């Protein structure tokens, strides 16, 4: 026979369980969940961004280009044929993502892409640029290797 406190717990839990089972469901959404809350649940995708990076003047592939998803630490580097593949986790479906391509000797390029599926293609044509470097003068003194009276 069940102890009296267990009988009371079962009796109290039964109406709650019965109400949850009897909750009407429309379009896969229980009535106690508002439509707004259901609309906020957006699918998150693991998205593969891929494409090719070329020189804007010659059309030749550019290797060593760093490609980043702006605002994250997700990135990739283009190969010798100019192609890249970048995997980003948990991107909301329908989101607009900014891809940035940069390499020394070229101007940085940004491209806004919309994530509608798990595969997104974005090609870049980078324009060559010159970088003016200033001269740096380094002055150093030679210190003796061994100093008397100093240990450690």
Residue, then its C-alpha position, 0 to 999 in steps of 0.5 A: x500500500x502507498x504511503x499517504x504523502x505519495x497518494x497526495x503527490x500523485x493526486x496533485x500531479x495527475x490534473x497537471x499531467x492531464x492538462x498538458x496532455x489535453x492541451x490543444x495543438x495547432x500547426x505543431x504549436x501548443x496553445x500555451x505557446x504564443x505564436x510570437x514565441x514560435x516565430x522567434x524560433x529560427x532555424x540555425x544552420x551550419x553554413x559552408x561559404x565557398x568561392x574563388x578569389x581573383x585579381x580584378x585586373x588580370x582575373x588570375x587566382x589569388x592565394x593566401x587571401x584571408x576570408x572572415x565572417x565579420x564579427x566572429x573569429x571564423x575564417x579561412x585562407x584561399x588556396x593556390x587556385x584562389x578557392x576557399x571554403x569556410x564553415x560557420x556554425x549556428x547561423x540563423x537562416x535568412x540572416x545577412x552575413x558580411x564576408x571580408x577578404x583581405x591580403x597584403x598588396x590588395x584592397x580589402x573587399x566586403x560582401x553581404x550575403x544572405x543565408x538561405x541554405x547550408x551552402x552559400x557561394x561568394x566570389x571576390x575580385x580584389x584590386x591591387x593596392x600599394x602600401x607605403x612603408x616608413x623607414x624604421x631605425x633601430x638603435x641598440x647597445x651591446x651589453x656584456x654577457x657577464x656582469x660582476x656581482x650579478x647573479x640569477 
